[in-house]
Amino acid sequence: MGTSKIKQWLLIENEKEYKEVTARFEEIREATKGTPEYREMLLLVHLIATYEEKKWSLPDVDPVEMIKIRMEDFGYKASDLAREYGDKGTVSKVLNYKQALSLTMIRKFSKLLRIPVEALMKEYALQ
């Protein structure tokens, strides 16, 4: 029986390491249960999931704050949202917590700002 040397894996800290880990996972994803490669594959699944969750999870903020964060990410201004929605006054009220997001706004801003609809439907307080 050949003894394949299993690499010592550490938490993934950057894209280069992420690519290495995912490449190795692809090599051993069909490993037989009970083998060292199978145990390694289970570890890699955990490392990949942990990295992806940390890298791609959305911050836990209210919908208006989420919109403002994504506007900054994409370099959008309120006028860009108004152009998408069609009413500058309403957009301004929403961004200043004076009016709640409508279903139409949620749909349009979800698409424009690439925010999941669920994140925009969370309840939040108006001022």
MMTF fields as JSON, N, C-alpha, C and O atoms, coordinates in Angstrom:
{
  "mmtfVersion": "1.0.0",
  "mmtfProducer": "UNKNOWN",
  "numBonds": 507,
  "numAtoms": 508,
  "numGroups": 127,
  "numChains": 1,
  "numModels": 1,
  "chainsPerModel": [1],
  "groupsPerChain": [127],
  "chainIdList": ["A"],
  "bondAtomList": [4, 2, 8, 6, 12, 10, 16, 14, 20, 18, 24, 22, 28, 26, 32, 30, 36, 34, 40, 38, 44, 42, 48, 46, 52, 50, 56, 54, 60, 58, 64, 62, 68, 66, 72, 70, 76, 74, 80, 78, 84, 82, 88, 86, 92, 90, 96, 94, 100, 98, 104, 102, 108, 106, 112, 110, 116, 114, 120, 118, 124, 122, 128, 126, 132, 130, 136, 134, 140, 138, 144, 142, 148, 146, 152, 150, 156, 154, 160, 158, 164, 162, 168, 166, 172, 170, 176, 174, 180, 178, 184, 182, 188, 186, 192, 190, 196, 194, 200, 198, 204, 202, 208, 206, 212, 210, 216, 214, 220, 218, 224, 222, 228, 226, 232, 230, 236, 234, 240, 238, 244, 242, 248, 246, 252, 250, 256, 254, 260, 258, 264, 262, 268, 266, 272, 270, 276, 274, 280, 278, 284, 282, 288, 286, 292, 290, 296, 294, 300, 298, 304, 302, 308, 306, 312, 310, 316, 314, 320, 318, 324, 322, 328, 326, 332, 330, 336, 334, 340, 338, 344, 342, 348, 346, 352, 350, 356, 354, 360, 358, 364, 362, 368, 366, 372, 370, 376, 374, 380, 378, 384, 382, 388, 386, 392, 390, 396, 394, 400, 398, 404, 402, 408, 406, 412, 410, 416, 414, 420, 418, 424, 422, 428, 426, 432, 430, 436, 434, 440, 438, 444, 442, 448, 446, 452, 450, 456, 454, 460, 458, 464, 462, 468, 466, 472, 470, 476, 474, 480, 478, 484, 482, 488, 486, 492, 490, 496, 494, 500, 498, 504, 502],
  "bondOrderList": [1, 1, 1, 1, 1, 1, 1, 1, 1, 1, 1, 1, 1, 1, 1, 1, 1, 1, 1, 1, 1, 1, 1, 1, 1, 1, 1, 1, 1, 1, 1, 1, 1, 1, 1, 1, 1, 1, 1, 1, 1, 1, 1, 1, 1, 1, 1, 1, 1, 1, 1, 1, 1, 1, 1, 1, 1, 1, 1, 1, 1, 1, 1, 1, 1, 1, 1, 1, 1, 1, 1, 1, 1, 1, 1, 1, 1, 1, 1, 1, 1, 1, 1, 1, 1, 1, 1, 1, 1, 1, 1, 1, 1, 1, 1, 1, 1, 1, 1, 1, 1, 1, 1, 1, 1, 1, 1, 1, 1, 1, 1, 1, 1, 1, 1, 1, 1, 1, 1, 1, 1, 1, 1, 1, 1, 1],
  "groupList": [{"groupName": "MET", "atomNameList": ["N", "CA", "C", "O"], "elementList": ["N", "C", "C", "O"], "formalChargeList": [0, 0, 0, 0], "bondAtomList": [1, 0, 2, 1, 3, 2], "bondOrderList": [1, 1, 2], "singleLetterCode": "M", "chemCompType": "L-PEPTIDE LINKING"}, {"groupName": "GLY", "atomNameList": ["N", "CA", "C", "O"], "elementList": ["N", "C", "C", "O"], "formalChargeList": [0, 0, 0, 0], "bondAtomList": [1, 0, 2, 1, 3, 2], "bondOrderList": [1, 1, 2], "singleLetterCode": "G", "chemCompType": "PEPTIDE LINKING"}, {"groupName": "THR", "atomNameList": ["N", "CA", "C", "O"], "elementList": ["N", "C", "C", "O"], "formalChargeList": [0, 0, 0, 0], "bondAtomList": [1, 0, 2, 1, 3, 2], "bondOrderList": [1, 1, 2], "singleLetterCode": "T", "chemCompType": "L-PEPTIDE LINKING"}, {"groupName": "SER", "atomNameList": ["N", "CA", "C", "O"], "elementList": ["N", "C", "C", "O"], "formalChargeList": [0, 0, 0, 0], "bondAtomList": [1, 0, 2, 1, 3, 2], "bondOrderList": [1, 1, 2], "singleLetterCode": "S", "chemCompType": "L-PEPTIDE LINKING"}, {"groupName": "LYS", "atomNameList": ["N", "CA", "C", "O"], "elementList": ["N", "C", "C", "O"], "formalChargeList": [0, 0, 0, 0], "bondAtomList": [1, 0, 2, 1, 3, 2], "bondOrderList": [1, 1, 2], "singleLetterCode": "K", "chemCompType": "L-PEPTIDE LINKING"}, {"groupName": "ILE", "atomNameList": ["N", "CA", "C", "O"], "elementList": ["N", "C", "C", "O"], "formalChargeList": [0, 0, 0, 0], "bondAtomList": [1, 0, 2, 1, 3, 2], "bondOrderList": [1, 1, 2], "singleLetterCode": "I", "chemCompType": "L-PEPTIDE LINKING"}, {"groupName": "GLN", "atomNameList": ["N", "CA", "C", "O"], "elementList": ["N", "C", "C", "O"], "formalChargeList": [0, 0, 0, 0], "bondAtomList": [1, 0, 2, 1, 3, 2], "bondOrderList": [1, 1, 2], "singleLetterCode": "Q", "chemCompType": "L-PEPTIDE LINKING"}, {"groupName": "TRP", "atomNameList": ["N", "CA", "C", "O"], "elementList": ["N", "C", "C", "O"], "formalChargeList": [0, 0, 0, 0], "bondAtomList": [1, 0, 2, 1, 3, 2], "bondOrderList": [1, 1, 2], "singleLetterCode": "W", "chemCompType": "L-PEPTIDE LINKING"}, {"groupName": "LEU", "atomNameList": ["N", "CA", "C", "O"], "elementList": ["N", "C", "C", "O"], "formalChargeList": [0, 0, 0, 0], "bondAtomList": [1, 0, 2, 1, 3, 2], "bondOrderList": [1, 1, 2], "singleLetterCode": "L", "chemCompType": "L-PEPTIDE LINKING"}, {"groupName": "GLU", "atomNameList": ["N", "CA", "C", "O"], "elementList": ["N", "C", "C", "O"], "formalChargeList": [0, 0, 0, 0], "bondAtomList": [1, 0, 2, 1, 3, 2], "bondOrderList": [1, 1, 2], "singleLetterCode": "E", "chemCompType": "L-PEPTIDE LINKING"}, {"groupName": "ASN", "atomNameList": ["N", "CA", "C", "O"], "elementList": ["N", "C", "C", "O"], "formalChargeList": [0, 0, 0, 0], "bondAtomList": [1, 0, 2, 1, 3, 2], "bondOrderList": [1, 1, 2], "singleLetterCode": "N", "chemCompType": "L-PEPTIDE LINKING"}, {"groupName": "TYR", "atomNameList": ["N", "CA", "C", "O"], "elementList": ["N", "C", "C", "O"], "formalChargeList": [0, 0, 0, 0], "bondAtomList": [1, 0, 2, 1, 3, 2], "bondOrderList": [1, 1, 2], "singleLetterCode": "Y", "chemCompType": "L-PEPTIDE LINKING"}, {"groupName": "VAL", "atomNameList": ["N", "CA", "C", "O"], "elementList": ["N", "C", "C", "O"], "formalChargeList": [0, 0, 0, 0], "bondAtomList": [1, 0, 2, 1, 3, 2], "bondOrderList": [1, 1, 2], "singleLetterCode": "V", "chemCompType": "L-PEPTIDE LINKING"}, {"groupName": "ALA", "atomNameList": ["N", "CA", "C", "O"], "elementList": ["N", "C", "C", "O"], "formalChargeList": [0, 0, 0, 0], "bondAtomList": [1, 0, 2, 1, 3, 2], "bondOrderList": [1, 1, 2], "singleLetterCode": "A", "chemCompType": "L-PEPTIDE LINKING"}, {"groupName": "ARG", "atomNameList": ["N", "CA", "C", "O"], "elementList": ["N", "C", "C", "O"], "formalChargeList": [0, 0, 0, 0], "bondAtomList": [1, 0, 2, 1, 3, 2], "bondOrderList": [1, 1, 2], "singleLetterCode": "R", "chemCompType": "L-PEPTIDE LINKING"}, {"groupName": "PHE", "atomNameList": ["N", "CA", "C", "O"], "elementList": ["N", "C", "C", "O"], "formalChargeList": [0, 0, 0, 0], "bondAtomList": [1, 0, 2, 1, 3, 2], "bondOrderList": [1, 1, 2], "singleLetterCode": "F", "chemCompType": "L-PEPTIDE LINKING"}, {"groupName": "PRO", "atomNameList": ["N", "CA", "C", "O"], "elementList": ["N", "C", "C", "O"], "formalChargeList": [0, 0, 0, 0], "bondAtomList": [1, 0, 2, 1, 3, 2], "bondOrderList": [1, 1, 2], "singleLetterCode": "P", "chemCompType": "L-PEPTIDE LINKING"}, {"groupName": "HIS", "atomNameList": ["N", "CA", "C", "O"], "elementList": ["N", "C", "C", "O"], "formalChargeList": [0, 0, 0, 0], "bondAtomList": [1, 0, 2, 1, 3, 2], "bondOrderList": [1, 1, 2], "singleLetterCode": "H", "chemCompType": "L-PEPTIDE LINKING"}, {"groupName": "ASP", "atomNameList": ["N", "CA", "C", "O"], "elementList": ["N", "C", "C", "O"], "formalChargeList": [0, 0, 0, 0], "bondAtomList": [1, 0, 2, 1, 3, 2], "bondOrderList": [1, 1, 2], "singleLetterCode": "D", "chemCompType": "L-PEPTIDE LINKING"}],
  "groupTypeList": [0, 1, 2, 3, 4, 5, 4, 6, 7, 8, 8, 5, 9, 10, 9, 4, 9, 11, 4, 9, 12, 2, 13, 14, 15, 9, 9, 5, 14, 9, 13, 2, 4, 1, 2, 16, 9, 11, 14, 9, 0, 8, 8, 8, 12, 17, 8, 5, 13, 2, 11, 9, 9, 4, 4, 7, 3, 8, 16, 18, 12, 18, 16, 12, 9, 0, 5, 4, 5, 14, 0, 9, 18, 15, 1, 11, 4, 13, 3, 18, 8, 13, 14, 9, 11, 1, 18, 4, 1, 2, 12, 3, 4, 12, 8, 10, 11, 4, 6, 13, 8, 3, 8, 2, 0, 5, 14, 4, 15, 3, 4, 8, 8, 14, 5, 16, 12, 9, 13, 8, 0, 4, 9, 11, 13, 8, 6],
  "groupIdList": [1, 2, 3, 4, 5, 6, 7, 8, 9, 10, 11, 12, 13, 14, 15, 16, 17, 18, 19, 20, 21, 22, 23, 24, 25, 26, 27, 28, 29, 30, 31, 32, 33, 34, 35, 36, 37, 38, 39, 40, 41, 42, 43, 44, 45, 46, 47, 48, 49, 50, 51, 52, 53, 54, 55, 56, 57, 58, 59, 60, 61, 62, 63, 64, 65, 66, 67, 68, 69, 70, 71, 72, 73, 74, 75, 76, 77, 78, 79, 80, 81, 82, 83, 84, 85, 86, 87, 88, 89, 90, 91, 92, 93, 94, 95, 96, 97, 98, 99, 100, 101, 102, 103, 104, 105, 106, 107, 108, 109, 110, 111, 112, 113, 114, 115, 116, 117, 118, 119, 120, 121, 122, 123, 124, 125, 126, 127],
  "secStructList": [7, 7, 7, 7, 7, 7, 7, 7, 7, 7, 7, 7, 7, 1, 2, 2, 2, 2, 2, 2, 2, 2, 2, 2, 2, 2, 2, 2, 6, 6, 7, 7, 6, 6, 1, 2, 2, 2, 2, 2, 2, 2, 2, 2, 2, 2, 2, 2, 2, 2, 2, 2, 2, 2, 2, 2, 7, 7, 7, 1, 7, 7, 2, 2, 2, 2, 2, 2, 2, 2, 2, 2, 2, 2, 6, 7, 7, 2, 2, 2, 2, 2, 2, 2, 2, 1, 7, 2, 2, 2, 2, 2, 2, 2, 2, 6, 6, 1, 1, 7, 7, 7, 2, 2, 2, 2, 2, 2, 2, 2, 2, 2, 2, 6, 7, 7, 2, 2, 2, 2, 1, 1, 7, 7, 7, 7, 7],
  "xCoordList": [0.833, 0.0, 0.869, 1.738, 0.638, 1.426, 1.01, -0.172, 1.984, 1.661, 1.8, 2.902, 0.658, 0.698, 0.827, 0.13, 1.719, 1.958, 0.829, 0.643, 0.083, -1.012, -0.464, 0.191, -0.747, -0.27, -0.928, -2.082, -0.196, -0.76, -1.493, -0.862, -2.817, -3.611, -3.839, -4.024, -3.824, -4.119, -5.323, -5.765, -5.851, -6.959, -6.564, -5.43, -7.49, -7.246, -7.263, -8.197, -6.203, -6.114, -6.116, -6.218, -6.004, -5.998, -6.441, -6.637, -6.592, -7.077, -6.135, -6.591, -4.823, -3.845, -4.051, -4.094, -4.176, -4.401, -5.757, -5.893, -6.751, -8.091, -8.032, -8.641, -7.296, -7.157, -6.449, -6.837, -5.406, -4.685, -5.621, -5.654, -6.369, -7.254, -8.368, -8.675, -8.968, -10.051, -9.514, -10.194, -8.296, -7.693, -7.458, -7.749, -6.933, -6.706, -8.036, -8.135, -9.04, -10.354, -10.859, -11.376, -10.709, -11.158, -10.433, -11.018, -9.141, -8.359, -8.888, -8.9, -9.325, -9.662, -11.136, -11.497, -11.995, -13.406, -14.11, -15.142, -13.574, -14.174, -13.511, -13.683, -12.766, -12.017, -12.948, -14.096, -12.428, -13.186, -13.258, -12.258, -14.459, -14.68, -13.711, -13.501, -13.129, -12.209, -10.742, -9.864, -10.469, -9.078, -8.581, -9.38, -7.241, -6.703, -7.156, -7.393, -7.276, -7.719, -9.158, -9.51, -9.974, -11.36, -11.39, -12.13, -10.587, -10.521, -9.991, -10.469, -8.999, -8.459, -9.542, -9.666, -10.321, -11.385, -12.412, -12.875, -12.766, -13.713, -13.147, -13.872, -11.858, -11.208, -11.227, -11.506, -10.932, -10.909, -12.285, -12.393, -13.329, -14.702, -14.93, -15.488, -14.501, -14.667, -13.854, -14.362, -12.607, -11.763, -12.337, -12.344, -12.813, -13.394, -14.653, -14.817, -15.53, -16.78, -16.496, -17.139, -15.536, -15.191, -14.673, -15.059, -13.797, -13.24, -14.324, -14.396, -15.158, -16.204, -17.204, -17.659, -17.538, -18.498, -17.927, -18.622, -16.652, -16.0, -15.875, -16.113, -15.508, -15.254, -16.529, -16.57, -17.569, -18.75, -19.992, -21.052, -19.894, -21.113, -21.452, -20.565, -22.724, -23.185, -23.145, -23.415, -22.813, -22.818, -24.239, -25.206, -24.364, -25.679, -26.112, -25.95, -26.657, -27.11, -28.528, -29.01, -29.186, -30.555, -30.528, -29.482, -31.674, -31.722, -31.211, -30.546, -31.512, -31.073, -29.55, -28.912, -28.973, -27.512, -26.872, -25.834, -27.5, -27.014, -27.003, -26.043, -28.069, -28.147, -27.011, -26.354, -26.787, -25.735, -24.351, -23.511, -24.112, -22.829, -22.618, -21.541, -23.646, -23.527, -23.422, -22.738, -24.091, -23.958, -22.488, -21.936, -21.87, -20.454, -19.588, -18.667, -19.89, -19.13, -19.131, -18.106, -20.286, -20.427, -20.212, -20.234, -20.005, -19.821, -21.107, -21.073, -22.257, -23.546, -23.904, -23.471, -24.695, -25.252, -26.761, -27.314, -27.421, -28.877, -29.555, -30.599, -28.958, -29.548, -29.558, -30.46, -28.557, -28.535, -29.696, -30.33, -29.965, -31.095, -32.404, -33.328, -32.489, -33.698, -33.95, -35.095, -32.886, -33.029, -33.595, -34.43, -33.137, -33.617, -35.079, -35.892, -35.392, -36.733, -37.714, -38.896, -37.221, -38.083, -38.576, -39.325, -38.173, -38.677, -37.611, -37.398, -36.945, -35.851, -36.308, -35.599, -37.483, -37.983, -38.191, -37.827, -38.775, -39.02, -37.708, -37.558, -36.762, -35.453, -34.786, -34.223, -34.848, -34.264, -34.911, -34.219, -36.235, -36.945, -36.522, -36.319, -36.392, -35.997, -34.58, -34.334, -33.651, -32.258, -32.102, -31.112, -33.093, -33.063, -34.021, -34.354, -34.453, -35.323, -36.65, -37.223, -37.143, -38.43, -39.566, -40.736, -39.212, -40.211, -39.628, -38.433, -40.51, -40.071, -39.865, -40.465, -39.023, -38.831, -40.131, -40.793, -40.489, -41.651, -41.182, -39.985, -42.121, -41.785, -41.097, -40.145, -41.58, -40.967, -39.513, -38.626, -39.277, -37.909, -37.025, -35.896, -37.539, -36.768, -36.338, -35.179, -37.268, -36.942, -35.888, -34.91, -36.093, -35.178, -33.8, -32.783, -33.762, -32.476, -31.736, -30.505, -32.48, -31.859, -31.062, -29.919, -31.697, -31.052, -29.895, -28.794, -30.141, -29.14, -27.903, -26.771, -28.132, -27.039, -26.565, -25.677, -27.174, -26.826, -26.896, -25.949, -28.042, -28.33, -29.482, -30.472, -29.378, -30.508, -31.777, -31.728, -32.896, -34.184, -34.427, -34.913, -34.081, -34.313, -33.615, -34.15, -32.426, -31.674, -32.378, -32.259, -33.105, -33.803, -35.187, -35.814, -35.664, -37.004, -36.993, -38.054, -35.812, -35.726, -36.414, -36.376, -37.036, -37.694, -36.652, -35.584, -36.973, -36.097, -36.954, -38.069, -36.416, -37.175, -37.035, -35.951, -38.139, -38.111, -37.905, -38.125, -37.474, -37.245, -38.406, -38.393],
  "yCoordList": [-1.199, 0.0, 1.251, 1.407, 2.137, 3.36, 4.341, 4.472, 5.018, 6.016, 7.392, 7.921, 7.958, 9.3, 10.29, 10.189, 11.237, 12.25, 13.273, 13.937, 13.398, 14.366, 15.689, 15.75, 16.72, 18.064, 18.551, 18.229, 19.311, 19.955, 21.205, 22.168, 21.199, 22.349, 23.297, 22.871, 24.576, 25.609, 26.405, 26.215, 27.295, 28.135, 28.914, 29.377, 29.053, 29.775, 31.268, 31.778, 31.965, 33.392, 34.289, 35.508, 33.709, 34.552, 33.736, 32.523, 34.427, 33.778, 32.681, 31.645, 32.898, 31.899, 30.59, 29.516, 30.685, 29.492, 28.868, 27.644, 29.708, 29.219, 28.378, 27.311, 28.863, 28.118, 26.783, 25.77, 26.778, 25.539, 24.518, 23.348, 24.981, 24.083, 23.544, 22.352, 24.408, 23.934, 22.982, 22.031, 23.239, 22.335, 20.953, 19.929, 20.936, 19.656, 18.953, 17.734, 19.707, 19.118, 18.421, 17.306, 19.08, 18.486, 17.171, 16.243, 17.093, 15.871, 14.695, 13.556, 14.982, 13.878, 13.803, 13.092, 14.511, 14.567, 13.218, 13.031, 12.273, 10.938, 9.936, 8.729, 10.415, 9.527, 8.543, 8.86, 7.354, 6.297, 6.553, 6.876, 6.404, 6.612, 5.748, 4.575, 6.343, 5.604, 5.789, 5.435, 6.338, 6.551, 7.895, 8.77, 8.062, 9.374, 10.49, 11.617, 10.177, 11.189, 11.627, 12.793, 10.685, 11.019, 11.993, 12.977, 11.714, 12.621, 13.988, 15.019, 13.984, 15.242, 16.012, 17.227, 15.305, 15.933, 16.591, 17.699, 15.918, 16.499, 17.779, 18.754, 17.766, 18.958, 20.096, 21.244, 19.775, 20.804, 21.43, 22.641, 20.622, 21.146, 22.184, 23.251, 21.871, 22.786, 24.075, 25.172, 23.94, 25.121, 26.022, 27.246, 25.415, 26.169, 26.903, 28.092, 26.204, 26.814, 27.978, 29.024, 27.796, 28.846, 30.087, 31.21, 29.877, 31.004, 31.728, 32.957, 30.962, 31.568, 32.345, 33.422, 31.788, 32.473, 33.803, 34.819, 33.788, 35.002, 36.03, 37.219, 35.579, 36.484, 37.051, 38.217, 36.23, 36.637, 36.9, 37.174, 36.825, 37.051, 38.544, 39.397, 38.834, 40.215, 40.716, 39.95, 41.982, 42.504, 42.512, 42.619, 42.401, 42.379, 43.814, 44.318, 44.444, 45.832, 45.939, 45.035, 47.052, 47.207, 47.434, 47.765, 47.258, 47.367, 48.695, 48.711, 49.8, 51.108, 51.205, 51.695, 50.744, 50.76, 49.849, 50.184, 48.696, 47.771, 48.462, 48.329, 49.195, 49.931, 50.955, 51.081, 51.68, 52.704, 52.081, 52.639, 50.934, 50.235, 49.825, 50.033, 49.245, 48.792, 49.972, 49.874, 51.082, 52.278, 52.71, 53.048, 52.691, 53.057, 52.057, 52.449, 50.758, 49.712, 49.958, 49.8, 50.345, 50.511, 51.957, 52.231, 52.874, 54.275, 54.959, 55.894, 54.483, 55.077, 56.218, 56.26, 57.133, 58.231, 58.025, 57.174, 58.814, 58.715, 58.935, 58.347, 59.782, 60.059, 58.802, 58.632, 57.916, 56.659, 55.757, 55.109, 55.725, 54.943, 55.551, 54.827, 56.879, 57.567, 57.28, 57.104, 57.232, 56.927, 55.511, 55.27, 54.591, 53.207, 53.117, 52.423, 53.827, 53.748, 54.72, 54.41, 55.896, 56.857, 58.009, 58.854, 58.07, 59.145, 59.533, 58.83, 60.665, 61.116, 61.42, 61.105, 62.029, 62.384, 61.165, 61.172, 60.128, 58.897, 58.226, 57.758, 58.174, 57.573, 58.317, 57.698, 59.64, 60.465, 60.159, 60.015, 60.062, 59.747, 58.382, 58.223, 57.399, 56.059, 56.085, 55.506, 56.752, 56.794, 57.568, 57.405, 58.414, 59.173, 58.604, 59.278, 57.365, 56.663, 57.372, 57.246, 58.108, 58.803, 57.99, 58.21, 57.043, 56.22, 54.81, 54.636, 53.811, 52.421, 52.06, 52.661, 51.087, 50.549, 49.916, 49.199, 50.178, 49.515, 48.219, 48.017, 47.35, 46.09, 46.358, 45.668, 47.35, 47.709, 48.148, 47.734, 48.988, 49.433, 48.245, 48.136, 47.359, 46.181, 45.379, 44.982, 45.146, 44.381, 45.091, 44.478, 46.385, 47.135, 47.299, 47.131, 47.629, 47.849, 46.531, 46.5, 45.448, 44.131, 43.814, 43.361, 44.064, 43.784, 44.752, 44.326, 46.049, 47.078, 46.926, 47.027, 46.685, 46.67, 45.256, 45.075, 44.257, 42.843, 42.5, 41.978, 42.811, 42.477, 41.479, 41.706, 40.375, 39.435, 40.133, 40.943, 39.814, 40.405, 40.244, 41.161, 39.063, 38.795, 39.834, 40.229, 40.28, 41.258, 42.615, 43.377, 42.916, 44.198, 44.144, 45.184, 42.958, 42.824, 42.815, 42.794, 42.831, 42.842, 44.091, 45.159, 43.933, 45.085, 46.045, 45.629, 47.322, 48.358, 49.548, 49.723, 50.366, 51.496, 52.734, 53.033, 53.446, 54.73, 55.808, 55.583, 56.991, 58.094, 59.085, 60.075],
  "zCoordList": [0.0, 0.0, 0.0, 0.858, -0.954, -1.032, 0.048, 0.368, 0.597, 1.62, 0.995, 0.846, 0.632, 0.065, 1.213, 2.223, 1.043, 2.069, 2.007, 0.987, 3.09, 3.142, 3.666, 4.707, 2.926, 3.272, 4.561, 4.842, 5.318, 6.506, 6.045, 5.608, 6.139, 5.702, 6.857, 7.997, 6.562, 7.541, 7.038, 5.906, 7.877, 7.445, 6.194, 6.075, 5.281, 4.028, 4.338, 4.957, 3.894, 4.197, 2.973, 3.111, 1.756, 0.565, -0.654, -0.571, -1.779, -3.012, -3.496, -3.979, -3.372, -3.819, -3.056, -3.656, -1.732, -0.91, -1.235, -1.263, -1.478, -1.823, -3.091, -3.165, -4.088, -5.348, -5.12, -5.701, -4.272, -3.976, -3.321, -3.705, -2.338, -1.596, -2.492, -2.453, -3.291, -4.164, -5.238, -5.622, -5.721, -6.71, -6.086, -6.704, -4.864, -4.187, -3.909, -4.051, -3.521, -3.287, -4.546, -4.478, -5.695, -6.959, -7.243, -7.802, -6.851, -7.069, -6.243, -6.71, -5.011, -4.079, -3.718, -2.78, -4.429, -4.049, -4.123, -3.478, -4.897, -5.018, -4.069, -4.234, -3.09, -2.187, -1.481, -1.166, -1.243, -0.585, 0.914, 1.555, 1.456, 2.881, 3.687, 3.376, 4.723, 5.575, 5.215, 6.001, 4.039, 3.631, 4.148, 4.482, 4.216, 4.622, 3.673, 4.108, 2.377, 1.412, 1.697, 1.516, 2.141, 2.476, 3.652, 3.635, 4.663, 5.823, 5.409, 5.88, 4.523, 4.01, 3.252, 3.404, 2.439, 1.668, 2.603, 2.331, 3.694, 4.655, 5.275, 5.472, 5.577, 6.129, 5.108, 5.455, 3.86, 2.818, 2.632, 2.441, 2.685, 2.583, 3.676, 3.421, 4.881, 6.006, 5.798, 6.028, 5.366, 5.14, 4.045, 4.18, 2.971, 1.86, 2.326, 2.051, 3.023, 3.5, 4.449, 4.361, 5.352, 6.307, 5.583, 5.907, 4.602, 3.847, 3.049, 3.058, 2.365, 1.539, 2.39, 2.005, 3.544, 4.417, 4.899, 4.912, 5.294, 5.781, 4.655, 4.867, 3.478, 2.353, 1.75, 1.357, 1.676, 0.919, 1.743, 1.179, 3.067, 3.841, 3.871, 3.852, 3.917, 3.959, 5.4, 6.325, 5.601, 6.966, 7.529, 6.775, 8.84, 9.472, 9.764, 10.875, 8.752, 8.883, 8.329, 7.646, 8.632, 8.13, 6.613, 6.054, 5.949, 4.487, 3.926, 2.89, 4.594, 4.089, 4.164, 3.233, 5.257, 5.407, 4.353, 3.783, 4.1, 3.078, 1.711, 0.952, 1.406, 0.135, 0.055, -0.979, 1.145, 1.155, 0.967, 0.26, 1.592, 1.446, -0.005, -0.564, -0.612, -2.005, -2.975, -3.993, -2.669, -3.505, -3.516, -4.563, -2.339, -2.233, -3.004, -3.72, -2.852, -3.563, -5.073, -5.735, -5.608, -7.052, -7.523, -8.723, -6.58, -6.949, -7.396, -8.195, -6.872, -7.231, -6.292, -5.14, -6.805, -6.004, -5.935, -6.632, -5.086, -4.956, -6.306, -6.587, -7.134, -8.458, -9.336, -10.156, -9.17, -9.924, -9.496, -10.328, -8.183, -7.685, -8.163, -8.535, -8.156, -8.612, -10.09, -10.504, -10.877, -12.299, -12.468, -13.34, -11.637, -11.696, -11.236, -11.846, -10.158, -9.573, -10.22, -10.371, -10.6, -11.277, -10.424, -10.915, -9.14, -8.283, -7.257, -6.269, -7.507, -6.654, -5.223, -4.267, -5.074, -3.746, -2.857, -1.681, -3.424, -2.668, -2.288, -1.16, -3.21, -2.924, -1.777, -0.874, -1.81, -0.752, 0.602, 1.61, 0.615, 1.864, 2.409, 3.612, 1.512, 1.939, 2.521, 3.58, 1.833, 2.296, 3.608, 4.32, 3.919, 5.171, 6.228, 7.203, 6.021, 6.975, 7.218, 8.3, 6.241, 6.37, 5.751, 6.063, 4.867, 4.197, 4.029, 3.791, 4.161, 4.019, 2.545, 1.654, 2.316, 0.96, 0.478, 1.229, -0.761, -1.348, -2.006, -2.208, -2.335, -2.994, -4.339, -4.702, -5.062, -6.345, -6.144, -6.89, -5.132, -4.847, -4.484, -4.962, -3.641, -3.22, -4.448, -4.562, -5.354, -6.567, -7.415, -7.84, -7.657, -8.529, -7.892, -8.563, -6.591, -5.928, -5.713, -5.716, -5.526, -5.394, -6.661, -6.602, -7.798, -9.088, -9.34, -9.689, -9.163, -9.443, -8.548, -9.02, -7.26, -6.281, -5.93, -5.097, -6.581, -6.336, -4.842, -4.254, -4.261, -2.862, -2.88, -3.575, -2.129, -2.093, -1.595, -0.668, -2.214, -1.833, -0.326, 0.335, 0.203, 1.642, 2.517, 3.553, 2.111, 2.916, 2.913, 3.872, 1.847, 1.768, 2.408, 2.609, 2.727, 3.304, 4.831, 5.455, 5.435, 6.9, 7.443, 6.831, 8.594, 9.215, 9.768, 10.217, 9.731, 10.302, 10.707, 10.217, 11.611, 12.149, 11.272, 10.771, 11.093, 10.424, 11.477, 12.667, 11.02, 11.976, 11.943, 12.675]
}
